[in-house]
Amino acid sequence: MVELKYEPVSHDHKAFLKNAQKREGFNKAYNDLEEEYTLVREMLSARSNSGLTQEAVAELMGTTKSAVSRLESAGKHAPSLTTLKKYAQAVGCDLKIKFIPKSGSAAKHETGGVKQRTG
């Protein structure tokens, strides 16, 4: 197998956003995809830190480069938890998913009079 050297392409995200925000409808579309963009940034950072190419990640995951490319694209599709676990393992990471309460949320979980089982 030919070993490829990974050389990340520089990307100035702030400059990209500054230019993109000039386009009509961009802000709404970007905000609607906030979680997806956050996930993609995390994935790209993890792959960059691992020093792996998309081809190498694909081989470790048992898939194709094009599948990894789609996985690293925001808004294209929603990857399954299984796929995210495989990606994390391939780039040498653990996957951690959290539910974070919204600030100021009055939605507190109450038992509503139903006894909860213990032990």
C-alpha positions in Angstrom: 0.0 0.0 0.0 1.2 3.5 -0.8 1.5 5.7 2.2 0.2 9.2 1.6 1.4 12.2 3.6 -1.4 14.3 4.9 -0.9 18.1 4.4 -4.0 20.0 5.7 -5.3 22.8 3.5 -5.4 26.1 5.4 -8.8 27.5 5.9 -9.6 30.9 7.4 -13.1 30.2 8.8 -13.6 33.8 10.0 -12.8 35.2 6.6 -15.1 32.7 5.0 -18.0 33.6 7.3 -17.4 37.3 6.8 -17.7 36.9 3.0 -20.5 34.4 3.1 -22.7 36.5 5.4 -23.1 39.0 2.6 -25.2 36.5 0.7 -28.9 36.7 1.2 -30.3 33.9 3.4 -26.8 32.7 4.5 -27.2 33.6 8.2 -30.5 31.7 8.6 -29.2 28.6 6.7 -25.9 28.7 8.7 -27.7 29.0 12.0 -30.1 26.2 11.1 -27.0 23.9 10.6 -25.1 25.1 13.7 -24.9 21.6 15.3 -23.9 20.0 12.0 -21.1 22.5 11.4 -19.9 22.0 15.0 -19.7 18.2 14.5 -17.9 18.6 11.2 -15.3 21.0 12.8 -14.7 18.4 15.5 -14.3 15.6 13.0 -11.9 17.5 10.8 -9.9 18.6 13.9 -9.7 15.0 15.1 -8.6 13.7 11.7 -6.1 16.5 11.4 -4.6 15.8 14.8 -4.4 12.1 13.9 -2.4 13.0 10.8 -4.7 10.7 8.7 -6.0 11.3 5.2 -9.6 10.6 4.2 -8.3 7.5 2.4 -6.6 6.2 5.5 -9.7 6.8 7.7 -11.9 5.1 5.0 -9.6 2.1 5.1 -9.7 1.9 8.9 -13.5 2.2 8.8 -14.0 -0.3 6.1 -15.6 2.2 3.7 -14.6 4.5 0.8 -13.0 7.9 0.6 -16.1 9.4 -0.9 -18.1 8.1 2.1 -15.7 9.8 4.5 -15.9 12.9 2.4 -19.7 12.9 2.7 -19.4 12.3 6.4 -17.2 15.3 6.8 -19.7 17.6 4.9 -22.3 19.6 6.9 -25.9 19.3 5.9 -25.5 16.5 3.4 -26.9 13.7 5.6 -27.1 12.7 9.3 -24.6 10.0 10.1 -25.6 7.2 12.4 -24.2 6.7 15.9 -22.5 3.5 14.7 -20.8 5.5 11.9 -19.6 8.2 14.2 -18.2 5.6 16.6 -16.3 4.0 13.7 -15.0 7.4 12.6 -13.9 8.2 16.2 -12.1 4.9 16.5 -10.4 5.4 13.2 -8.9 8.8 14.2 -7.9 7.5 17.6 -10.7 9.2 19.6 -13.5 8.3 22.0 -16.9 9.6 21.0 -18.8 11.5 23.8 -22.3 12.7 23.3 -24.0 15.0 25.9 -27.4 16.5 26.4 -26.9 20.1 27.7 -29.9 21.8 29.3 -30.9 25.0 27.6 -30.2 28.0 29.8 -33.3 29.4 31.4 -35.3 26.3 30.5 -38.3 25.7 32.8 -38.6 22.2 31.6 -37.5 20.4 34.7 -38.0 16.7 34.8 -40.5 15.8 37.5 -41.7 12.3 38.5 -45.4 13.4 38.3 -46.3 11.3 41.2 -45.0 8.0 39.7 -42.7 6.1 41.9 -39.4 5.3 40.4 -37.8 2.0 41.0 -34.4 1.8 42.6 -31.7 -0.8 42.6 
